[in-house]
């Protein structure tokens, strides 16, 4: 599921800034990203959740509201930064950090329902009743749930996210591809080496970094809230079974499915199944991995604009 990316080209600059400021290289990178968003007139705010906890989010741009939900292990900025900057020229972009990622958390149970309700609280706070919705990987599962259970979704874009097409056999095959016993062992690494094993398979090429920076990435994005993150993964089969058991006559919004040809997390066949179920066009990016939002942001932003217009 979509993960934080640290560009190799910026590494030398970050290390220089680190030596001058005494800050970690990762904190410098986060400040640079925040500055880009602020220069594009984004603002960052925290919403106090009704069940306890907080949801941190970015808002920027003008036009129809466009909600963007990141994947597992990432945040709004690590997943969407380039796309947020591009799409905010045409839409009012709303990009939260989901609960238990970044600086967001909830006192509710760790499952997709809690994630959906938190996003619904955010939209109510912002007085947004109708919106377009984009979700990648785990964020796509939350988006799929919102499509079925929330009102107001005008159009839906799912990236690398299979909806209800996650059979027990497919979960077992996923674990085998990543050489782990169960999916939670993949996406909730217990140290930087396990994190590196994950990153090497969701990116085409995740650059080698000094161990100190790998450790900073792990401590910032993977170490916190591990029990809740494991529960988010282990609760997915029950969520799938619940959706499959619920009859629905709700008219579904127009949808677009985008997939990487070489996705090792959710296979292209799962993307084809989802597109058939939603009667949606399927855009396949040749030779692309799972984490397409970081590797193909301009291409995906263009596809989203064409679909939404």
N, C-alpha and C positions, 0 to 999 in steps of 0.2 A: 504494500500500500504506500501511497506517495510519501516520500521522505525528504528531510531537509537536504539542501545542496549547498556546498561551499565551493565557489568557482576557483579553479586552480590558478587562473590568470591573476586573481586578486590576492593570492596568498603572500607574495613577496611584499606587497604594500601593507597588508595586515600585520605581518611580522615586524615591519619597520615601525608602524604606528604603535604596536605593542611595546616595543623597546622604548619608545619615547614616552608613552602614557602610563605604563605600568598596568594597563588593563589587559584582559584576555583578548586573543585574536578574534574569538567569536563575538564577544561583546562589541568590539569595534565594528565587525561586519554587521551586526544588528543595528547599530547606530547609523551606519551608512545607509542601510535599507530604509530605516525610519526617516532619515533626512530626504531621501528620494521621494517618499510618499508625501511628506509634509510640503515639499516644494511643488508637488502636484496637487496641493490643497486637500489632501486627505487629513482626517482627524482620527485619533485613537481614543476610545472611551471604554469604560467598564460599566456593565449592567449588573446590578445586584439581582440575583435570581430569587424567585419567590420561595423555593424550597431550601434556600441557603446556598452560598457560593457566588461566583461571579463569572460573567462572560465578557472577555475582552474582544473588541472588534474595531475594524477600520471602516470609515465611510468616506467616499470621495466621488467627485464627478457630478454630472447633471444628466437628467433624462429618465427613462423608465428604470425602476429599481432592478438590479441584477445581484442576486445573492449567490455567493461563491463559498462552497464548503470543501475544506481541504481533506487530505487523506491521513492515514494512520502514521504517527511519528512526526508529522509536520505541523506547521502552523499556517495561518493565512499568508504571512509574508514569505515563508520558506517555500510554499507551494505555488503561490499565485503572483509574486511580486511583479514580474514583467507583464503578465496579463492584466493585473490590476491597473497598472499605469496606462496600458494601451486601451483597455475597455472603458476606463473612466472618461475617455474623450467622447464617448457616445452614450454612456449609461451612468446611473447613480449606483456605484459599486458598494455593496455591503459584504464585508468579509470577516466573519468572526473566527476566533480560535475556539474550536469545539471543546466541550468539557473534558478536563484532564489532559489537555494539550496546551503548551505555552503557559500562560498565566491564568487560564480559565479552569474552573472546577465546579462541581455541583455536589450538594449533600444528598442528592437523589441516588437511586440505584444506577449502576454502571451498565447502561444498555441504550439501544437506539431510541427508545421512547423518551428517555430523559434528554437525549440530544435534540430530538425534534421539539420537545416542549420548550427547551431553552431557546432555540432559534425562534420559535413562535413568540416567546416573551420579548425577544429582541425586536421582532417586526412590529409587535404591538406598541412597544416603546417608541419606535420610529414612525408609528402611524402609517405603516406600509400595509395595504390590503391586497394589492395585486403586484406580482413580481415575476421575473424570469429567474430560473434556478439552475445553477451549474454545480455539479459535484463530481469529485474524482475519488475512485477507490472506496475507502470507508466513508468518506463524505458523500459519495454517490449512493451508498446504501441508506444514509440518512435522507438524502434527497428523494430517493425512491419511496421511502416511508412518508415523506411530506407530500409527495405527489398523490399518494393513496388516501392520506388521512387529513391533510390540511386543505383549506380553501385558499384560493388566490394564486395558484401557480399557473401562469399564462403559458410558458413554454419551458421545457426541461432539456438540459444537456447532461448526459452521463458519460464520463470518461473512465475507462478501465474499471468498470463497476457493474457486476452482473445481476443486480436486483435479487430475485428469488432463485436464480440459477446457481446455487451453491449446494450441490448434493453432498451427502456424507462421503461418497466415493471421490468426488472432486476435492473435498477437503483433505482426504487421505492422500490423494495424488499430489496436492499442493505441498503437503508435509514432505513427501518423498522427493519432490523436485528440489526442496531446500535442505534436505538431509536432516530433518528434525522430526521429533516424535509427534508433535501436534502443532497446529497453526499458531497458537499463542507463543510457542517457543520461537517461532520465526520473528514475530512482530514486536515481541517484548524481550529484547536481548538483555542479558544479565551483565554484560561488560562490553568494552569497546571492541573486542575481537569478534564477538557475536554480532555486534552492530555492523562491523565491517563486512562480515559474511552476508548480511542482509543487503547492505548498500551495493555490494558488487553484483547483485542479481536484479535489482530494480532499476539501476542505471545502465546505459550502454557501457560507460566507463566512469566509475567514480574515482577521482584522482587520488593517488597516494598522498597522505598528509603526515606531518610529524605526529608521533604518538600523543604529544601533549594536546594538539588540536583535536585529534580523534577523541580524546578523553573529554575535552570541553564540549564537543558535540553530543557525546553520550550523556554527560551529566545534565546538560541543558534540555535535551529533547527526549531522552529515553529512560533515564533513571527515575524521575518523579512519577508518582501515582502508578507504580507498577501493578499493584493488586487490582486497581480499577481498570487499567488497560487490558490485563489478562481477562477480566470479566467481560469487557467489551467484545473480545474475540470469542470466548467460550459461550457467550449467550447468543451468538449468531444462528446456530441451528434451531433453537427455540423460536427466535424471531422469524426465521424462514417458515417453519411449520405453522406458526400462527397466521402469517399472511396467506399461505396456501389454503388454510382451513376457512378463511373468512371470505364469504361470497361478496362480490363487489359489482355493483351496476354503475359505478361512477364513471362518467365520461373522462377519459384520460386526455391530458393536454398534448399538443404536438411535441414530439421528442426527437432528439438527435443523439446517436450513439457514436462515440469516437474511441478507437482502440489501437494499441500498438501491435504490429504483426508478431513481434517476438515477446509478448508479455508472458513472463514466467509465473506471475501471481494468479491472474485470471486469464485463461487461455482465450484465444481468438474465437474458438468455437462457442464459448460462453457469451461472447459479445454478439455473435451471430444469432444465438438463441434469444437474447434479450431484444435485439432489433426486430426479430420476427414477432415476438410477443407484443411489443409496443407499436408494431407497424411503422417503424421508424427507419430513416436512412442510416446506413452504417458507413462511417468514414474510417478506413484502415490506413494507418501511417506505416509505410514500408520500413522494415528493419528496426522498428521502434520498440523500446522496452516498456515496462509498466509505467514508469514515471514520466509520462509524456508532457506534463505541464511545465516541467523544468527544461526539457530538451527541445520542445517544439512550441514555445509560447506564442510566437507570431503566427504560425500556421493555424494553431487552434483558435487564437483570437479572431483571425479572419473568418474561419469557419463559423464561429459563434455569431459574429456580426451578420454574415450572410443568412444564417438560419433565423435569427431574431427579427431581421428587417422584413 
